[in-house]
Amino acid sequence: EADGRFVIAKLIYDINRAQTISVPANLGDTGNTLQITIDGVSESFTLNNGKIQINKNSATDVLNGFDTTVSSLSFQRLGNVNGKNSIKIVFTMASITQRSSGPETKVFQTTAAIR
């Protein structure tokens, strides 16, 4: 739960500060990569081996913790023509801790927009 809230907060914070959204490129497009530009610096978010990675200035960091995995991640570009662009974010996160009923999983979904 905490990892999912952190990832959502980071994505919302960065999208709100972005000047442009490069990927997904067109309204309605959906993909597993988000590329934005903040103060002239490109940032991209992708899913790699169960980890949400952020790449900025040729450095890569992981957003979710070592005790969680992400099994899906999608970004859908929304918005009105000539309006503020927004991104719908959906991902499923699971704990690696095994319980008798299996791992805890949760689907996280939100929408964030350029301000």
C-alpha positions in Angstrom: 0.0 0.0 0.0 2.8 2.5 1.0 4.8 1.8 -2.2 1.8 2.3 -4.4 0.9 5.6 -2.7 4.5 6.8 -3.1 4.6 5.9 -6.8 1.3 7.7 -7.4 2.5 10.8 -5.5 5.8 10.9 -7.5 4.0 10.6 -10.8 1.4 13.2 -10.0 4.1 15.6 -8.7 6.2 15.2 -11.8 3.3 15.4 -14.3 2.0 18.6 -12.6 5.4 20.2 -13.1 5.9 19.1 -16.7 5.8 21.5 -19.6 5.3 18.7 -22.2 4.2 15.1 -22.5 6.1 13.4 -25.4 4.9 9.8 -24.8 2.1 8.7 -25.2 2.1 11.1 -28.1 -1.5 11.4 -29.1 -4.8 11.8 -27.3 -6.2 8.3 -26.5 -2.8 6.6 -26.9 -2.0 4.0 -24.2 1.4 2.5 -23.5 3.7 1.4 -20.7 6.1 4.3 -21.1 5.6 7.9 -20.0 8.0 10.6 -21.2 7.7 14.2 -19.9 9.9 17.3 -19.9 10.4 19.3 -16.8 12.4 22.5 -17.1 14.0 21.3 -20.3 15.0 17.9 -18.8 13.5 14.7 -20.2 12.2 12.1 -17.7 10.8 8.7 -18.6 8.9 6.2 -16.5 8.9 2.5 -17.6 8.2 -1.0 -16.2 11.3 -3.3 -16.1 11.3 -6.7 -14.4 8.5 -5.8 -12.0 10.1 -2.4 -11.1 8.9 1.1 -12.1 12.0 2.9 -13.3 12.6 6.6 -13.8 15.3 7.7 -16.2 16.5 11.3 -15.9 19.9 12.7 -17.1 21.1 9.2 -18.0 20.5 8.0 -14.4 18.0 5.3 -13.6 16.2 5.0 -10.2 13.5 2.5 -9.1 10.3 3.9 -7.6 8.8 0.9 -5.9 10.6 -0.9 -3.0 12.4 -4.2 -3.0 9.5 -6.0 -1.4 6.9 -5.2 -4.1 6.6 -6.0 -7.8 4.5 -4.4 -10.5 2.8 -6.7 -13.0 1.3 -4.0 -15.2 1.7 -0.3 -15.9 -0.1 1.8 -18.4 -0.3 5.5 -19.2 -3.1 6.8 -21.3 -3.0 10.4 -22.7 -6.2 12.3 -22.1 -7.3 15.9 -22.5 -9.1 18.2 -24.8 -7.7 19.5 -28.1 -5.8 22.7 -27.3 -6.4 22.1 -23.6 -4.3 20.9 -20.7 -2.9 17.4 -21.3 -3.5 14.7 -18.7 -2.4 11.2 -18.1 -4.4 8.3 -16.7 -2.1 6.0 -14.7 -3.0 2.4 -13.9 -0.7 -0.3 -12.3 -1.0 -3.4 -10.3 1.3 -3.9 -7.4 1.9 -7.1 -5.4 3.8 -7.7 -2.2 6.5 -10.4 -2.4 5.5 -11.5 1.1 3.5 -14.7 0.8 0.4 -15.3 2.9 -1.7 -18.4 3.0 -4.1 -16.8 0.6 -1.2 -15.7 -1.7 0.5 -12.3 -2.1 -1.4 -9.1 -1.4 -2.2 -7.2 -4.7 -3.8 -3.9 -5.4 -4.7 -2.0 -8.5 -3.8 1.7 -8.4 -5.4 4.2 -10.7 -5.4 8.0 -10.9 -5.2 10.8 -13.4 -2.8 13.8 -13.3 -2.5 16.8 -15.6 0.0 19.4 -16.6 -0.7 22.6 -14.7 
